[in-house]
Every structure is written in C-alpha cells, then in structure tokens.
Amino acid sequence: MRDASASLRPFARAFARIGLLSFGGPAAQIATMHRILVDELGWIDNQRFLHALAFCMALPGPEAMQLATWCGWALRGWRGALIAGLLFILPGLVVMLGLSALYATFHTLPLMAHLFLGLKAAVLVLVAQALARLAKKALPKPASWAMALAAFVALFTLNLPFPLLVLGAGLIGCLAQGAFGPFAAPPPAASAAPQNGWRRAAGIAGLWSIIWLAPLLLVTLLFGETSLWTQIGAFFGKVALVAFGGAYAILAYVAQAAVQQMHWLSAPQMLDGLALAETTPGPLILVLTYVGFIAGFQQPAPFSPLFGGLLGGMLASWMSFAPCFLWVLLGAPYVERARGVVRLNSALAAIMAAMVGVILNLAVWFAFHALFAADQTLHLGPLSLLWPDGTTFRPLVAAIAGVAALLLWRGAGLPLTLAACALLGLLAGWLGFAGG
C-alpha cells in the first residue's frame, strides 16, 4: 500500500538525504534508510521493511541500493523506484568518478602512496569484520560451514569460476532442503499475484533488458567485439547476473577476473579502489566504477586517458547498476509469495553459506597483497596456490591494521578509523617508513 503523504518534493528530499549519508557499507546504509523512512518519517512500517530487506538480499547486486529502490516503489510506484534508486547511487557515483580521475592521474606521487598505505591497512580489518558478520548470520548449521569451506578451497586452490560456484551452491541447496538453515522465514500469509502477472512481467523484463543492454550493443557496433569497451560492458553485465552475497563477495569475483585474468589493473590498485569506495557515499560496490575507470584510463585508445577512464567507469556502472531496477520492478509484487517457497529459500541459504568462503578467499587475497610486497604461486599437482614471500613482510601495514582493529572495537566509527589510518600512513611517509 503506497503512502499518499509521501508527496514528490519531501519524497525526493528524503532519498537525496539517504544517498548523501550512505557511508560505511551495506549495514550502515540499511540502518540509515531504516532510521529515516521507518523511525523518523513513518512512511514504511518495520515489518514491511524487513520483508523487503530479505527479498533484496536474495537478489544479485547491491542489496542497499535495491532496498532503496523497493522503498521508492512501495511509496510511489515505478516512478518512485527510479527516483529513489538514482538518488541513492548518483552522489557516490559522481564522487567515485572524480576520485578515480584524481587517483589515476596522481597516484604515483609519494603523498598519495603514503595515504593509501594507511587506507589499505584499514581495508584489511573492514573485510575481516564483514566476514565475521556474514559468517554469524549465514552459517547456522554444520552443512553451512562445510559449504563455506568447500567454496574457499574451490576458489583458493582451483580458481573455480564464480558463476559456476553460485550455480552449484544453489543446486545443492535446492536438493538438500533444510540442510543449510532457512534463508528467511515465510510470511504470515502468501499474497496474491498481481493481475495480468505474466504480461506485466514480460513487459518489464523486455523493456529493462533493452535499456540495460543498449550501451553494450552500441559500443560493440562502434568499436567491435574484441575492443576493451565491449569487454568492460560484457564483463560487468555478467557480474550483475551472478553478484550474490553482497559487496565483498562481488569484489572477490571482480578481483579474481579483472586482476588475475584480464590484467586491467594490479592487485595494489584493486586495494586502493576498495579504500576509495569505503570513503564515498553510496554502495560499496561503486568500486566497480573505479575498476572500469582504471581499465579505460590505462588502455584508452583511441581516446585520451581521462576520456577513456570516464567511458570505462560509466560503462561499468551502467551494466552493474541498471539491472537493480529490473530485479526490483519485476519481483516486488511477488516479494511476500517468494519468501514462502521452501526450495528457493534453501537454495539461497546454501548460496549465502558459499559466500562466506568467497569472502574468506577475498580476505586472504587482500592480506597477501597488503602485508607482503611480493608473492609466488606454488604448484602442487593439479592445485595452484598463491603464497606470500615471507621476506617482504610489511610490519608498518600490520601495525596500522592493528590500530584500525582497536579503533573499530572501541566504537570509533568508520570515518574516524579511515581518517586515523590515512594520517598514520602520511606520518609514516614523512618519517621515511612508508615502505613498510
């Protein structure tokens, strides 16, 4: 039921406020949304908000943006969904594009290198914190722990493709009902399907698929199937389809592919991008904008580096975030009914368990590249293991990470922690210890 009191001007003002205040990752962003829309304005009741959150967590892509889009739909229909989703993403997108341009142009300066040394150390702690939080929620049973361990081994030793991992976990969960715990409790009563359901769904799917894929088709026609721009569009379109498990799980897939397979950027650059994303409003997954920007900046032909970076960043953003509107507009009327499907809930629970292993792999990968200046690949029969060079350990990064952990444990908050770590990195550089 839509709230008529949410007239357009205060509606837009509320979601602009949410977009500008959405720092600190999905948990903090969802808390900000709840405080403004449920507690302060009373536009959505708590039960509906939590039901919608469960639905959005089951979708591929950034759950916080999709929740904002759902809230807009619940209040003002499809127009509200567009306004809310765009206002949630645009402030952070503009900031991320600007920071990416500054980083790409000036990151070789000693001052920037020192600053990012401190931010990388903080990122290690943030990833570990996200891993602990997800594990607590997603691993209620022994089978869940086994799934998480299997996912980690599959990625760390076998480099199993991320989409295959998602599909395999979902299939196992679907077949083994109840083994992984419930993903979400069914609603009190299943709501009826909307009128003309199939016709409506086909219309939305067709329209938004055209809107979503149009930029990819355009760059393919203009530059060819093998161009960097087509590769960026196709890759991030695939990311949008398999991006289950939240921002850190998506980053694991992107880091594996963009750094190790396509060589669009280096591992240190990937870490720097995550550090940038932690300091901007909007969803953490805006780091995908940065990845596209750096890829286009470093391989810009036939354009200038800055234009190539802007094109790459915008392509990555469009292909990653446009499907959020498709998923929400398509599925929102069925949200209550979908939460009552036992096999679906079981499959989602298995996927969430696998995402713990995915994020563990990401945490290990980040730790190796932040704490050690060099690494090596160990080959043990069919297995291939990334292993750090112990002689290149960086005690300074470890020390700053310890400070970040202490600050977060004492409740200092994310902005203060990031600022403190950045200042420690600058101070270390000034004192001549930036090499770690």
N, C-alpha and C positions, 0 to 999 in steps of 0.2 A: 504494500500500500504506500503510495507516494505522499509525501508531506507537502501539502499546498503552501504551507507557511514558508517553505524554502524558496522564496522568490529569487529571481535571477541574480540581482546585484549582491545580496548577502550570501547567496549560494557561491557565486564566483569568488567573493572575498574570502569566504571560509576555506575553499580549496586552494586559493593562492597562498593563504597563510600556512596551510599544511605543507604545500610544496616548498616554501621558503624555510620552514622549520624542520624539515625532514632530514636531519643529520643522524649518523650513528648506526646505520644498518637497519634491516627489516624490523627487528624487535622494537627499537626506539621509534621508528616511523609508524608502526601499527599502534603503539602506545599513544603517540601524538594524535593520530587520527581518532582513536577512541576517546581521548580526553576532550577534543574539540567537538566531534559530531555526536557523541553519546552523552558525556557528562555536562559539557557547557551548553550546547545548543539543543540537546534532546531531540534531534531530528531522526535518529535511529535508536531503537531500543537495544539493550545489551544482548539479548538472545539472538536477535536477527544479525547483529554484528558478528557474533561468534560463529553462527551458522555460515555466514558469508566467508569468514576467515578460513574455515575448514574447506570450503569449496575452492577458494583461491589457492590454498596450499596444495591442492590436488592438481592444479593446472601447471603446465610448463611455463616458465618465465618468472619475473619478479612478483612475488606474492603481494608486496605492499602496493605496488602500482595497480595490480589487478583488484585489490581490495578498494582502493580509492575509486577506480572505475566502476566497480559494483555499487559502491555507495552513491555515486553520481547517478547511476541507472535507477537505483531504488527510489531516489528522490525526484528525479526529473526525466526519466526515460532515457532514450538513446542520446538525446542532446546533452543531458546531464552527464552521461557516461563519457562523452567526448570532452566536455569542458573539464570534468574532474581529472580524467586521465592526463590530459595535456597540461593542466596547471600543476599536476604533481611532478611531471617529468621535465617540463621546459626549463625551470630555473636551474636545475642541476645540469641539464644538457648544455645550456649556454656557458655555464661556468666551466664545465669539463672541457668543452672545445677550446675555450680561452686558455685554460691551464695546460692543455695538451700542446697548444701552439707555443706557449712560453717554455714548456719543458723541452720540446723538440728543438727549439732554437738555442736555448741557453743551458741545457743540462750538463754540458761539458765544463762549465765554469766551476771552479773549486767551491764557491759558496753554495751552489745548488747540490753538488755532490755531498757536501757535509750535511746539508739539511736533510737530504733523502736517506743518508745513513741512519739518522735518528728515527725517521719515519718508518723505515724498513724494520727496525727493531720492534717498534710498536705493533706493526702489522703481524709479526710472528705471534705475539700474545693475543691479538684480536682473533686470529684464525684458530688458535688453541681454545680460546674462550667459546667461539662459535661451535667448535667440535664438541666440547663438553656439554653445552646446552642441548644440541641436537641429539647427542647420544642418550641423554637423560630422558628425552621425550620419545625417541624413535626405537629404543631397544628395550622393550618391556619383557621379552621372553628369550630363552636360550637360542631359539631358531633365529631371532633377530640379530643376536651377537654373531652367530655363525655366518649369516648373510653379509654382515658388515665386514667381517674378517675375509670372507671369500672375495668380496668386491675389492678390498685393498690389495690382496695378493694378485688378483687378476690385472689390476692396473699397474702395480709396482713392479711385478716380475714379468708379466706377459704383454703389457701395453695393449690390453683388450680395448677395442673401440667403445667409446662411451655409449653411443646409441644401442649397441648390442648388449651392454651391461644393463641398461634400463629395461629393454625388452625382456631379457632373460629373467631379471628380478621380478618384473610384473607377471610373467607367465608362471613362475614358481609360486608366487603369492596367490595367484588365481586358482591354481590347482591344490594348494595346501591351505585351505580356508582355516583361519583361526590360528595358524602356527606362529604368525608374526604379531599377533595382537591386533585389536581394532584400530583402524586409522582415524575414524570419527564415529561417534555414537549416532545411530539413526535418529531422525527427528520424531517428535511425538506422533505425527500423522503425515503420511505422504500426500503432498499437494497434487492437485490435478494438473495434467499437462495443459499448456496454453492452447487456445483454439487455433486451428489450421497449423498445427505444430510442424509437420513435415514441410509444408510450403514455406512457412516462416523461416525454418532452419536452413532450407536450401537457398532462399533469397539472401539471408545474412552471410552464409558461407560463400556463395558465389560473388557477392559484392565485395566483401572484405578480402577475399583471395585475390581479386583483381587489383584492389587498392594496394594490398601488401606486395604483390609480385611485380607491379608495373615498373618500379625503378630498376629491378633486376633485369627485366626484359629490355628496358631502354639501354642500359649500359652494355648488355650483350649485343644488341644491334649496332651500337655506336663503336664499340671497341673490340668486339669479338669474344668468342667463348673462352679463350685462353688468357685474356687480359687480367691484370690484378683486380680491376674493379668488378669484373664478373665473379672472380674467385671470392672477393670480400662479400659481395651480395649473397652468393650461393652458400658460403660457409656460415654466415650469421643467420641466414634463413633456416639452415639445418639446426643451428644452435637453438633457435626459437621453438623448434618442434620437440627437442629432447631435453630442454632445460628444466628438468625436475630437481627438486631438492634444495632450492634456494640459491642465493648468490654464490656462496662458496663452492657448492657442488658444480655450478655452471663454470666458475673460474677454473676448476680442475680440468675440465674438458677443454676449455679455450687455451689454457696454458700448455697443455699437452700438444694440442694441434698447432696453435699459432707459433709457439716457440720451437718445439722439437721436430715438427713435421714440415711446416711451411716456411719457417725461418723468417717470419715477418718482423720479429723483434727478439731481443735477447732475454734471458732469464732475469738479469738485473733490471732491465726496462719493464718487464712484466711486474716485478715487485714495486717499482716506482709508480706504475699505474694504479696498483691497488692502494698504495699510500695516498695518491691524489684523490681516488674515489672516496676514501674514508673522510676526507676533509671537505667534501662538497655536499650540498643538499641533494635530495632525490635518492633513488635506489642505488645501492652499492654496485649493482651490475652496470652502472654507467661506465665502469672500467672497459666495457666492450667498445664504447665510443673512442676511448683512448687507444685501444688496440687497433681499431680501424684507422685512426688518425696517424699513428706511428707507421703503420704499414704503407699508407699512401704518401706520407712525408718522405720515407726512405726510398720509395720506388715510384717517384711522381710522374715519370714520362707519360705523355708529352706535356705535362703541366709543370708549373713551379712547385717547389716543395710545400709551401703553405697551402696552395690551392689543392694539391694532391692530398694533403693531410685532411683538409676540410671535406673534400669529397669522400675520402675513405671513412672519416668519422661519421658523416651524415648517413652514408650507406649502411654502415654497421648499426647505427642507431635505429634507422627506419626498419631494417629487416629484423631487428631484435625486439622492438617495442610495439610496432604496428599490430602484430598478432594478439597482443593483450586485449585489444578491443574486440577482435574476433572471438576469442575464447569466452570473454565475459558476456557479450551481447548474445552469443549463441547459447551459452549454458545457464545464464542467470535464472530464466524462468523454471529451469529444472533442478535448481540447486537443492531444494528440500528432498525431491524424489531421488536424486543421485546419491545422497548420503545414506539412503536406506538399502542400497544394493550391496549385498554381503560380499560377493565375489570381487566387485570393484574396490570396496574398502580393504579387502585382504590383499589385493594386488598393490594398492597404494601403500599399505603398511610395509610390504616387502621392498618396494622401491625406496621408501624413506629409510629403511634399515641399510640398504645398499649405499645410500647417500652418505651415511656415516663413514663407511670405508672410503668413499670417494674423497671426502673432505680430509680424512686422515692422510690419504695419499698427497693431497694438496699441501697439507701442513708439513709433511716430511720434505716434499719438493722445495717449498719455500725456505724451510730451515736449512737445508743443504746449501742453497744458493745465497742465503743471507749470512750464515755463520761461517762459511768457508769460501775462500777466494777461488778455489778450483775443485773440480770433481772428476771422477773417472767412471767408466762403465765396466762392470765386472760381468764376464760371460761364464755361466755355469751350466753347460749343456744347452738345453733349449731356453734357459732363463737368462734374462738380461737385467742386471741390477745397477742402478745409479748409486754411486758411493762417493762420499766426500774425501778429499785429500786432507788427512789429519794435520799435515804440516802447515796448512794455510788457514788454520782456525783464527777467527777474529774475536778476541776477547772483549773488545770495546762494544761490538754489536750485542754480544751476550749480556754485558753489564747494563746497557741501556734497556734491553728487553726485560731484565730483572727489575729495573726501575718502573717500567711500564706495568709489569705484573703487580708490583706493590701498590702503585697508584690506583689501578683499577680495583684491586682487592680492598683498598681503603675507601672506595667510593668516590674517587676524584672526578669521574666522568670522562667521556671520550674526548671532548675538545681540549680539556686541560691536559690530559695524558698525551695527546698528539703534540700539543704545543711544547710541553716539557721535553719530550723526546727530540723534537726538532731543535730546540735550543741546546740540548746536550750534544747533538751532532755538530751544531755550529761551534760550540765551545771546544769540542774535541778537535775540530779542524783548526781553529785558531791556535790551539796549544800544540798542534803538529801531530795529533794522534788519529787522524781521520782514516788512515789505512787499516785501523782495527787492531 
